[in-house]
Amino acid sequence: MDETIRLTADVVALATSYNTARVLLIRRRWEPFAGAWALPGGHVDAGEPVEHAAERELAEETGIHALELDTVGTFHAPGRDPRGRYVSVAYRTKLPATVTPVAADDAAEARWVPVPELADLRLAFDHRLIIHAALT
């Protein structure tokens, strides 16, 4: 069987305000998971380094530019994306203060979510697993 594998990059942006850790999420504009919350991220363009794709997607979807990215890990479980086989390299960035995101591109909304509130949100793909890995 011939399987096409696509490469994506996701960013777990973290900030602390009012003594509460927060994660930057976007509300997906399109399927799959339209209306669900997700990490900023997307496809890696041909010839583009994965870390640059992560920086680009974060800026395109939220208007926020990463100060520094650290690798969280590679997420590749079959079935993690209903569109087919997608492998994502996830990065973490810590921001010194909560900057205001501006939703654009694939994001219908962007906001900082307190970590304790994540349990109540519908998250797309395996982003709950990625966030957990970034926080530990």
N, C-alpha and C positions, 0 to 999 in steps of 0.2 A: 504494500500500500504506500502511495506517495503522499507525504504530509508536508504542507507548507508551514513553516514556523516563522512567526513575525516577532519583531523585537520592539519593546516599549520601555519607557522610563517613567517612574513615579517618584514624587517628592513628598516626604513627610516633613512639613515645615512646623516647627515648634516654637512657642513663645510662652512667656509667663507674664500674666498681669493680675493684679490683685491677689497675689500668692496662689494663683491657679494655673496649672499647665494647660495649654490650649494647642489644638491641632488645626491647621488651615485646611478646610474642605471646600469643595465645589459641589453644587447641585448640577447633575448631568442634564444637559439640554436634549441629548439624543439617545436613542436606543443603541446598545442594550442598557438597561437600567435607567431609562429616562426618569428624571425626578428623584433618583436616589442620590445620596451623598457619596463623594469619591475623593480620592487624593488628586491633586493636580498632576497631570501626566498625559502621555500619549505616545504616538509612534515615533520611532527613530527614523529620520530621513536617510536616504541612500548616501553613503559616504560621511555621515555625521557621527562624531563620537557620542557615545551614549550619555556621558555627563553633560555635554552641550545640549542634547535633546531635553534632558531633565531641566536644565536652566531655562531653555527656550519655552518649554511647555508651562513651567511655573509662571514665567513673565506673561505669556500670551493669555493664560486663563485667569490670572489674578492681578496682574500689574506689579507683582512683587519680584524683586531680583534677589537671588540667593547670595548670601555673603560668602558662604563656604559650604560645600557638599561633602558629606561622609557617606560611604557605601553602607547600606543596611543589609542587603543581600540580593540574591536572585530568586525569583519566584516563578516556577515553571510547571506546576502540577497540571496534568491534563484536565480539561474541563473548567479551568479557572476563568475562562472567557467563553461565552456562548457563541462567539463568532468563529472560533477555531482555536488553533494552538498558538498561544501568545506567551512569550517569555518576557518578564519584566525585571529590570534592574532597578531596585529602589534605593533612594538616597534620603538622607536626613540633613536638614539645615536648622540651625538654631538662630533665632532672631533676638536681638537685644531688647526689643520692646514690640508690642503688638502694633504693626503698621496696618493701615486700612486697605483691605483688598478691594479690587474693582473687577467684577465678573466680566469676562469677555470670551470670545472665541467659542469653545464648546461648553462653557460654564453659563448656566442660567442665573446662578447666584454664587457668591463666595463669602465665607465668613469663618471666623475663629470659633471653634467649638471647645468648650471646657472638656477635658478628658473624662471626668465623671459622667458627662451627658452622652458620650459615645454609645453606651449600652442601649440607649433608647432610639438610636438612629438606624435607618435602613442604609447600609453601606453596600456599594457596588463591588463586584468581583470578589477578590480575597483581600480587600483593603483593610479589614479588621485585623487580619493576620499580619499584614505589613506594618500597621500602626503598632501592634503589640511588639513586634520584633524591634521597631525603632525605639520604643520606650524602655525596653529591657536591656 
